Amino acid sequence: MSETKEQPSLRIKSRLMSASEIERTLVRLAHEIVEKSNGSTDLALVGIKRRGIPLAERLGKLISGIEKHPVDTGMLDIKFYRDDLSTAGTRPIVTPGAIGFDIEGRDVVLCDDVLYTGRTVRAALDALFDHGRPRRVQLAVLIDRGHRELPVEATYIGRRVPTSSREIIEVKFQEIDHDEQVLLVERED
């Protein structure tokens, strides 16, 4: 007889953003990025896998539309072999792979869906610098939920959502989830 480990069930507490609210937020973020970057000549967007990739691609399209020329978008693949509920033994694994363009001397905006402890961003910075030395690195996130364990701060924030340690932010993008919304869910132990 085999034992199965029961997953804690999740209860949806609220919908934080609809598809149209996500779109409006991304339009605002794209304008902020263009404004703070004095245009987009040396700008490049790099999405942190998994949901940072569609975020970077969407922002890239919006910025290209604003600036009337293409903006490079690429990705970093960072895998975790950790339990997100525990801080013991947290070690991100960075998968080597090409971003898709040269980042040397460029203004790079790292993109991720949720900023939480800061550990994903730290691993992404290490991986990014293995590819070259950008002139400047900034961070764009759809949701900043607090609870930092490292001194990491986003330059561009879609929405700040104070959360408890029992709560989880679920970002759903059409490209990955075939759904488009941001949910606040809670673990029911």
CYANA upper distance limits for C-alpha pairs under 8 A (distance plus 0.5 A):
  8 PRO  CA    187 ARG  CA      6.73
  8 PRO  CA    188 GLU  CA      6.54
  8 PRO  CA    189 ASP  CA      5.90
  9 SER  CA    187 ARG  CA      6.43
  9 SER  CA    188 GLU  CA      5.88
  9 SER  CA    189 ASP  CA      7.41
 10 LEU  CA    185 VAL  CA      6.65
 10 LEU  CA    186 GLU  CA      5.96
 10 LEU  CA    187 ARG  CA      5.17
 10 LEU  CA    188 GLU  CA      6.33
 11 ARG  CA    185 VAL  CA      5.87
 11 ARG  CA    186 GLU  CA      5.74
 11 ARG  CA    187 ARG  CA      6.95
 11 ARG  CA    188 GLU  CA      7.33
 12 ILE  CA    183 LEU  CA      7.40
 12 ILE  CA    184 LEU  CA      6.61
 12 ILE  CA    185 VAL  CA      4.77
 12 ILE  CA    186 GLU  CA      6.94
 13 LYS  CA    183 LEU  CA      8.10
 13 LYS  CA    184 LEU  CA      6.03
 13 LYS  CA    185 VAL  CA      5.67
 13 LYS  CA    186 GLU  CA      7.10
 14 SER  CA    183 LEU  CA      6.44
 14 SER  CA    184 LEU  CA      5.79
 14 SER  CA    185 VAL  CA      7.58
 15 ARG  CA    181 GLN  CA      7.80
 15 ARG  CA    182 VAL  CA      6.50
 15 ARG  CA    183 LEU  CA      5.00
 15 ARG  CA    184 LEU  CA      6.68
 16 LEU  CA    181 GLN  CA      8.14
 16 LEU  CA    182 VAL  CA      5.85
 16 LEU  CA    183 LEU  CA      5.95
 16 LEU  CA    184 LEU  CA      7.02
 17 MET  CA     21 GLU  CA      5.97
 17 MET  CA     22 ILE  CA      6.63
 17 MET  CA    181 GLN  CA      6.01
 17 MET  CA    182 VAL  CA      5.40
 17 MET  CA    183 LEU  CA      7.63
 18 SER  CA     22 ILE  CA      6.70
 18 SER  CA    180 GLU  CA      7.32
 18 SER  CA    181 GLN  CA      5.26
 18 SER  CA    182 VAL  CA      7.19
 19 ALA  CA     23 GLU  CA      6.79
 19 ALA  CA    180 GLU  CA      5.56
 19 ALA  CA    181 GLN  CA      5.86
 20 SER  CA     24 ARG  CA      6.69
 21 GLU  CA     25 THR  CA      6.57
 22 ILE  CA     26 LEU  CA      6.69
 22 ILE  CA    181 GLN  CA      7.75
 23 GLU  CA     27 VAL  CA      6.78
 24 ARG  CA     28 ARG  CA      6.83
 25 THR  CA     29 LEU  CA      6.68
 25 THR  CA    142 LEU  CA      8.44
 25 THR  CA    158 GLY  CA      6.25
 26 LEU  CA     30 ALA  CA      6.51
 26 LEU  CA     58 ARG  CA      8.16
 26 LEU  CA     59 LEU  CA      6.94
 26 LEU  CA    142 LEU  CA      8.46
 26 LEU  CA    158 GLY  CA      7.75
 27 VAL  CA     31 HIS  CA      6.88
 27 VAL  CA     59 LEU  CA      8.10
 27 VAL  CA     62 LEU  CA      7.18
 28 ARG  CA     32 GLU  CA      6.76
 29 LEU  CA     33 ILE  CA      6.61
 29 LEU  CA     59 LEU  CA      8.15
 29 LEU  CA    140 ALA  CA      8.48
 29 LEU  CA    156 TYR  CA      7.01
 29 LEU  CA    157 ILE  CA      7.93
 29 LEU  CA    158 GLY  CA      7.25
 30 ALA  CA     34 VAL  CA      6.77
 30 ALA  CA     59 LEU  CA      6.18
 30 ALA  CA     60 GLY  CA      8.39
 30 ALA  CA     62 LEU  CA      6.68
 30 ALA  CA     63 ILE  CA      6.07
 31 HIS  CA     35 GLU  CA      6.58
 31 HIS  CA     63 ILE  CA      7.74
 31 HIS  CA     66 ILE  CA      8.31
 32 GLU  CA     36 LYS  CA      6.57
 32 GLU  CA    156 TYR  CA      7.94
 33 ILE  CA     37 SER  CA      6.36
 33 ILE  CA    156 TYR  CA      7.95
 34 VAL  CA     38 ASN  CA      6.51
 34 VAL  CA     39 GLY  CA      5.44
 34 VAL  CA     40 SER  CA      6.68
 34 VAL  CA     63 ILE  CA      7.39
 35 GLU  CA     39 GLY  CA      6.97
 37 SER  CA     43 LEU  CA      7.90
 37 SER  CA    107 ASP  CA      8.28
 39 GLY  CA     43 LEU  CA      8.46
 39 GLY  CA     67 GLU  CA      7.49
 40 SER  CA     63 ILE  CA      8.22
 40 SER  CA     67 GLU  CA      7.39
 40 SER  CA     71 VAL  CA      7.62
 42 ASP  CA    106 ARG  CA      5.63
 42 ASP  CA    107 ASP  CA      6.22
 43 LEU  CA     71 VAL  CA      7.18
 43 LEU  CA     72 ASP  CA      7.82
 43 LEU  CA    106 ARG  CA      6.63
 43 LEU  CA    107 ASP  CA      5.31
 43 LEU  CA    108 VAL  CA      6.46
 43 LEU  CA    109 VAL  CA      8.09
 44 ALA  CA     71 VAL  CA      6.63
 44 ALA  CA     72 ASP  CA      5.43
 44 ALA  CA     73 THR  CA      6.35
 44 ALA  CA     74 GLY  CA      8.38
 44 ALA  CA    103 ILE  CA      8.08
 44 ALA  CA    106 ARG  CA      7.38
 44 ALA  CA    107 ASP  CA      6.66
 44 ALA  CA    108 VAL  CA      5.35
 44 ALA  CA    109 VAL  CA      6.81
 45 LEU  CA     56 ALA  CA      6.16
 45 LEU  CA     57 GLU  CA      8.29
 45 LEU  CA     59 LEU  CA      8.49
 45 LEU  CA     60 GLY  CA      7.23
 45 LEU  CA     71 VAL  CA      8.07
 45 LEU  CA     72 ASP  CA      6.79
 45 LEU  CA     73 THR  CA      5.16
 45 LEU  CA     74 GLY  CA      6.84
 45 LEU  CA    108 VAL  CA      6.18
 45 LEU  CA    109 VAL  CA      5.34
 45 LEU  CA    110 LEU  CA      6.53
 45 LEU  CA    111 CYS  CA      7.49
 46 VAL  CA     52 GLY  CA      8.42
 46 VAL  CA     53 ILE  CA      7.78
 46 VAL  CA     56 ALA  CA      6.55
 46 VAL  CA     73 THR  CA      6.09
 46 VAL  CA     74 GLY  CA      5.16
 46 VAL  CA     75 MET  CA      5.45
 46 VAL  CA     76 LEU  CA      7.34
 46 VAL  CA     99 ILE  CA      8.02
 46 VAL  CA    108 VAL  CA      7.44
 46 VAL  CA    109 VAL  CA      6.67
 46 VAL  CA    110 LEU  CA      5.38
 46 VAL  CA    111 CYS  CA      6.46
 47 GLY  CA     51 ARG  CA      8.13
 47 GLY  CA     52 GLY  CA      4.77
 47 GLY  CA     53 ILE  CA      4.58
 47 GLY  CA     54 PRO  CA      7.82
 47 GLY  CA     55 LEU  CA      7.27
 47 GLY  CA     56 ALA  CA      5.52
 47 GLY  CA     57 GLU  CA      8.22
 47 GLY  CA     73 THR  CA      8.06
 47 GLY  CA     74 GLY  CA      6.73
 47 GLY  CA     75 MET  CA      5.10
 47 GLY  CA     76 LEU  CA      6.72
 47 GLY  CA    110 LEU  CA      6.35
 47 GLY  CA    111 CYS  CA      5.12
 47 GLY  CA    112 ASP  CA      6.67
 48 ILE  CA     52 GLY  CA      5.06
 48 ILE  CA     53 ILE  CA      6.41
 48 ILE  CA     75 MET  CA      6.31
 48 ILE  CA     76 LEU  CA      5.48
 48 ILE  CA     77 ASP  CA      6.76
 48 ILE  CA     78 ILE  CA      7.50
 48 ILE  CA    110 LEU  CA      7.52
 48 ILE  CA    111 CYS  CA      6.56
 48 ILE  CA    112 ASP  CA      6.08
 48 ILE  CA    124 ALA  CA      7.52
 49 LYS  CA     53 ILE  CA      6.22
 49 LYS  CA     75 MET  CA      7.07
 49 LYS  CA     76 LEU  CA      6.38
 49 LYS  CA     77 ASP  CA      5.48
 49 LYS  CA     78 ILE  CA      6.78
 49 LYS  CA    112 ASP  CA      8.40
 50 ARG  CA     77 ASP  CA      8.05
 51 ARG  CA     55 LEU  CA      7.11
 51 ARG  CA    112 ASP  CA      6.94
 51 ARG  CA    113 ASP  CA      6.23
 51 ARG  CA    171 VAL  CA      8.32
 51 ARG  CA    173 PHE  CA      7.82
 51 ARG  CA    176 ILE  CA      8.10
 52 GLY  CA     56 ALA  CA      6.57
 52 GLY  CA    111 CYS  CA      5.58
 52 GLY  CA    112 ASP  CA      4.37
 52 GLY  CA    113 ASP  CA      5.86
 53 ILE  CA     57 GLU  CA      6.67
 53 ILE  CA     74 GLY  CA      8.08
 53 ILE  CA     75 MET  CA      6.61
 53 ILE  CA    111 CYS  CA      7.79
 53 ILE  CA    112 ASP  CA      8.02
 54 PRO  CA     58 ARG  CA      6.44
 54 PRO  CA    173 PHE  CA      7.93
 54 PRO  CA    175 GLU  CA      7.35
 55 LEU  CA     59 LEU  CA      6.62
 55 LEU  CA    111 CYS  CA      6.94
 55 LEU  CA    112 ASP  CA      7.42
 55 LEU  CA    113 ASP  CA      7.53
 56 ALA  CA     60 GLY  CA      6.42
 56 ALA  CA     73 THR  CA      6.90
 56 ALA  CA     74 GLY  CA      8.17
 56 ALA  CA    110 LEU  CA      8.35
 56 ALA  CA    111 CYS  CA      6.13
 56 ALA  CA    112 ASP  CA      8.43
 57 GLU  CA     61 LYS  CA      6.77
 57 GLU  CA     73 THR  CA      6.63
 58 ARG  CA     62 LEU  CA      6.77
 59 LEU  CA     63 ILE  CA      6.53
 60 GLY  CA     64 SER  CA      6.47
 60 GLY  CA     70 PRO  CA      8.15
 60 GLY  CA     71 VAL  CA      6.15
 60 GLY  CA     72 ASP  CA      7.65
 60 GLY  CA     73 THR  CA      6.86
 61 LYS  CA     65 GLY  CA      6.70
 61 LYS  CA     70 PRO  CA      8.12
 61 LYS  CA     71 VAL  CA      8.01
 62 LEU  CA     66 ILE  CA      6.83
 63 ILE  CA     67 GLU  CA      6.45
 63 ILE  CA     71 VAL  CA      7.62
 64 SER  CA     68 LYS  CA      5.86
 64 SER  CA     69 HIS  CA      5.59
 64 SER  CA     70 PRO  CA      5.37
 64 SER  CA     71 VAL  CA      6.25
 65 GLY  CA     69 HIS  CA      7.64
 72 ASP  CA    101 PHE  CA      7.90
 73 THR  CA    100 GLY  CA      8.37
 74 GLY  CA     99 ILE  CA      5.51
 74 GLY  CA    100 GLY  CA      6.16
 74 GLY  CA    101 PHE  CA      7.88
 75 MET  CA     99 ILE  CA      5.81
 75 MET  CA    100 GLY  CA      8.18
 76 LEU  CA     95 THR  CA      8.45
 76 LEU  CA     97 GLY  CA      7.88
 76 LEU  CA     98 ALA  CA      8.43
 76 LEU  CA     99 ILE  CA      6.81
 76 LEU  CA    124 ALA  CA      7.42
 76 LEU  CA    127 ALA  CA      7.90
 76 LEU  CA    128 LEU  CA      8.08
 77 ASP  CA     94 VAL  CA      6.88
 77 ASP  CA     95 THR  CA      6.04
 77 ASP  CA     96 PRO  CA      7.91
 77 ASP  CA     97 GLY  CA      7.92
 78 ILE  CA     92 PRO  CA      7.36
 78 ILE  CA     93 ILE  CA      6.42
 78 ILE  CA     94 VAL  CA      4.98
 78 ILE  CA     95 THR  CA      6.34
 78 ILE  CA    120 THR  CA      8.13
 78 ILE  CA    123 ALA  CA      7.87
 78 ILE  CA    124 ALA  CA      7.49
 79 LYS  CA     92 PRO  CA      6.63
 79 LYS  CA     93 ILE  CA      5.64
 79 LYS  CA     94 VAL  CA      6.55
 79 LYS  CA     95 THR  CA      7.53
 80 PHE  CA     91 ARG  CA      7.35
 80 PHE  CA     92 PRO  CA      5.21
 80 PHE  CA     93 ILE  CA      6.19
 81 TYR  CA     90 THR  CA      8.15
 81 TYR  CA     91 ARG  CA      7.47
 81 TYR  CA     92 PRO  CA      7.19
 81 TYR  CA     93 ILE  CA      7.78
 82 ARG  CA     86 SER  CA      8.38
 82 ARG  CA     89 GLY  CA      7.51
 82 ARG  CA     90 THR  CA      6.02
 82 ARG  CA     91 ARG  CA      7.32
 82 ARG  CA     92 PRO  CA      8.17
 83 ASP  CA     87 THR  CA      8.33
 83 ASP  CA     90 THR  CA      8.08
 86 SER  CA     90 THR  CA      8.27
 92 PRO  CA    119 ARG  CA      8.26
 92 PRO  CA    120 THR  CA      7.74
 92 PRO  CA    123 ALA  CA      6.93
 93 ILE  CA    123 ALA  CA      8.42
 94 VAL  CA    123 ALA  CA      7.54
 94 VAL  CA    124 ALA  CA      8.25
 94 VAL  CA    127 ALA  CA      7.15
 96 PRO  CA    127 ALA  CA      8.28
 98 ALA  CA    131 HIS  CA      8.26
 99 ILE  CA    131 HIS  CA      8.28
102 ASP  CA    131 HIS  CA      8.25
102 ASP  CA    132 GLY  CA      7.98
103 ILE  CA    107 ASP  CA      8.42
103 ILE  CA    108 VAL  CA      7.76
103 ILE  CA    131 HIS  CA      7.60
103 ILE  CA    132 GLY  CA      6.47
103 ILE  CA    133 ARG  CA      7.19
103 ILE  CA    134 PRO  CA      5.93
104 GLU  CA    132 GLY  CA      5.71
104 GLU  CA    133 ARG  CA      5.39
104 GLU  CA    134 PRO  CA      5.27
104 GLU  CA    135 ARG  CA      7.60
105 GLY  CA    133 ARG  CA      6.73
105 GLY  CA    134 PRO  CA      4.95
105 GLY  CA    135 ARG  CA      4.84
105 GLY  CA    136 ARG  CA      8.20
106 ARG  CA    134 PRO  CA      5.36
106 ARG  CA    135 ARG  CA      5.61
106 ARG  CA    136 ARG  CA      7.22
107 ASP  CA    134 PRO  CA      6.71
107 ASP  CA    135 ARG  CA      6.09
107 ASP  CA    136 ARG  CA      5.30
107 ASP  CA    137 VAL  CA      6.54
107 ASP  CA    138 GLN  CA      8.35
108 VAL  CA    134 PRO  CA      7.11
108 VAL  CA    135 ARG  CA      8.30
108 VAL  CA    136 ARG  CA      6.65
108 VAL  CA    137 VAL  CA      5.33
108 VAL  CA    138 GLN  CA      6.82
109 VAL  CA    137 VAL  CA      6.23
109 VAL  CA    138 GLN  CA      5.21
109 VAL  CA    139 LEU  CA      5.91
109 VAL  CA    140 ALA  CA      7.01
110 LEU  CA    137 VAL  CA      7.56
110 LEU  CA    138 GLN  CA      6.63
110 LEU  CA    139 LEU  CA      5.30
110 LEU  CA    140 ALA  CA      6.60
111 CYS  CA    139 LEU  CA      6.50
111 CYS  CA    140 ALA  CA      5.35
111 CYS  CA    141 VAL  CA      6.31
112 ASP  CA    139 LEU  CA      8.40
112 ASP  CA    140 ALA  CA      7.04
112 ASP  CA    141 VAL  CA      5.53
112 ASP  CA    142 LEU  CA      7.51
113 ASP  CA    141 VAL  CA      5.75
113 ASP  CA    142 LEU  CA      5.48
113 ASP  CA    143 ILE  CA      6.73
113 ASP  CA    171 VAL  CA      7.31
114 VAL  CA    141 VAL  CA      6.36
114 VAL  CA    142 LEU  CA      6.56
114 VAL  CA    143 ILE  CA      5.25
114 VAL  CA    144 ASP  CA      6.30
114 VAL  CA    145 ARG  CA      7.60
114 VAL  CA    169 ILE  CA      8.00
114 VAL  CA    171 VAL  CA      8.35
115 LEU  CA    141 VAL  CA      6.91
115 LEU  CA    143 ILE  CA      6.79
115 LEU  CA    144 ASP  CA      5.27
115 LEU  CA    145 ARG  CA      6.71
115 LEU  CA    146 GLY  CA      7.70
115 LEU  CA    154 ALA  CA      8.31
116 TYR  CA    144 ASP  CA      7.02
116 TYR  CA    145 ARG  CA      6.09
116 TYR  CA    146 GLY  CA      6.06
116 TYR  CA    147 HIS  CA      6.37
116 TYR  CA    148 ARG  CA      6.41
117 THR  CA    146 GLY  CA      7.81
117 THR  CA    147 HIS  CA      6.18
117 THR  CA    148 ARG  CA      4.55
117 THR  CA    149 GLU  CA      5.33
117 THR  CA    150 LEU  CA      6.96
118 GLY  CA    122 ARG  CA      6.75
118 GLY  CA    148 ARG  CA      6.35
118 GLY  CA    149 GLU  CA      6.80
118 GLY  CA    150 LEU  CA      5.95
118 GLY  CA    151 PRO  CA      7.77
118 GLY  CA    152 VAL  CA      6.03
119 ARG  CA    123 ALA  CA      6.76
119 ARG  CA    149 GLU  CA      7.96
119 ARG  CA    150 LEU  CA      7.34
120 THR  CA    124 ALA  CA      6.62
121 VAL  CA    125 LEU  CA      6.60
121 VAL  CA    152 VAL  CA      8.06
122 ARG  CA    126 ASP  CA      6.94
122 ARG  CA    152 VAL  CA      8.30
123 ALA  CA    127 ALA  CA      6.80
124 ALA  CA    128 LEU  CA      6.43
125 LEU  CA    129 PHE  CA      6.67
126 ASP  CA    130 ASP  CA      6.95
127 ALA  CA    131 HIS  CA      7.44
128 LEU  CA    132 GLY  CA      7.46
129 PHE  CA    133 ARG  CA      6.19
129 PHE  CA    134 PRO  CA      8.10
138 GLN  CA    154 ALA  CA      7.57
138 GLN  CA    155 THR  CA      6.39
138 GLN  CA    156 TYR  CA      8.49
139 LEU  CA    153 GLU  CA      8.04
139 LEU  CA    154 ALA  CA      5.26
139 LEU  CA    155 THR  CA      5.80
139 LEU  CA    156 TYR  CA      6.79
140 ALA  CA    154 ALA  CA      6.34
140 ALA  CA    155 THR  CA      6.55
140 ALA  CA    156 TYR  CA      4.96
140 ALA  CA    157 ILE  CA      6.44
140 ALA  CA    158 GLY  CA      8.49
141 VAL  CA    154 ALA  CA      7.24
141 VAL  CA    156 TYR  CA      6.81
141 VAL  CA    157 ILE  CA      5.68
141 VAL  CA    158 GLY  CA      6.75
142 LEU  CA    157 ILE  CA      6.34
142 LEU  CA    158 GLY  CA      4.89
142 LEU  CA    159 ARG  CA      6.76
143 ILE  CA    157 ILE  CA      6.95
143 ILE  CA    158 GLY  CA      6.23
143 ILE  CA    159 ARG  CA      5.51
143 ILE  CA    160 ARG  CA      6.28
143 ILE  CA    161 VAL  CA      7.24
144 ASP  CA    154 ALA  CA      8.46
144 ASP  CA    157 ILE  CA      7.14
144 ASP  CA    158 GLY  CA      8.26
144 ASP  CA    159 ARG  CA      6.82
144 ASP  CA    160 ARG  CA      5.24
144 ASP  CA    161 VAL  CA      6.59
144 ASP  CA    162 PRO  CA      8.49
145 ARG  CA    160 ARG  CA      6.44
145 ARG  CA    161 VAL  CA      5.34
145 ARG  CA    162 PRO  CA      5.78
145 ARG  CA    163 THR  CA      6.44
145 ARG  CA    169 ILE  CA      8.40
146 GLY  CA    160 ARG  CA      8.38
146 GLY  CA    161 VAL  CA      8.01
146 GLY  CA    162 PRO  CA      6.75
146 GLY  CA    163 THR  CA      7.67
148 ARG  CA    152 VAL  CA      7.78
163 THR  CA    167 GLU  CA      6.49
163 THR  CA    168 ILE  CA      8.22
166 ARG  CA    186 GLU  CA      6.19
166 ARG  CA    187 ARG  CA      6.18
167 GLU  CA    184 LEU  CA      7.25
167 GLU  CA    185 VAL  CA      6.13
167 GLU  CA    186 GLU  CA      4.84
167 GLU  CA    187 ARG  CA      6.94
168 ILE  CA    184 LEU  CA      6.42
168 ILE  CA    185 VAL  CA      5.72
168 ILE  CA    186 GLU  CA      6.51
168 ILE  CA    187 ARG  CA      8.22
169 ILE  CA    182 VAL  CA      7.53
169 ILE  CA    183 LEU  CA      6.34
169 ILE  CA    184 LEU  CA      5.38
169 ILE  CA    185 VAL  CA      6.84
170 GLU  CA    182 VAL  CA      6.15
170 GLU  CA    183 LEU  CA      5.55
170 GLU  CA    184 LEU  CA      6.86
170 GLU  CA    185 VAL  CA      7.67
171 VAL  CA    180 GLU  CA      8.32
171 VAL  CA    181 GLN  CA      6.73
171 VAL  CA    182 VAL  CA      5.01
171 VAL  CA    183 LEU  CA      7.01
172 LYS  CA    176 ILE  CA      7.87
172 LYS  CA    177 ASP  CA      6.14
172 LYS  CA    178 HIS  CA      8.23
172 LYS  CA    179 ASP  CA      6.21
172 LYS  CA    180 GLU  CA      5.57
172 LYS  CA    181 GLN  CA      5.76
172 LYS  CA    182 VAL  CA      6.55
173 PHE  CA    177 ASP  CA      6.00
173 PHE  CA    178 HIS  CA      7.12
173 PHE  CA    179 ASP  CA      6.22
173 PHE  CA    180 GLU  CA      5.27
173 PHE  CA    181 GLN  CA      7.42
174 GLN  CA    178 HIS  CA      4.66
174 GLN  CA    179 ASP  CA      5.21
174 GLN  CA    180 GLU  CA      5.77
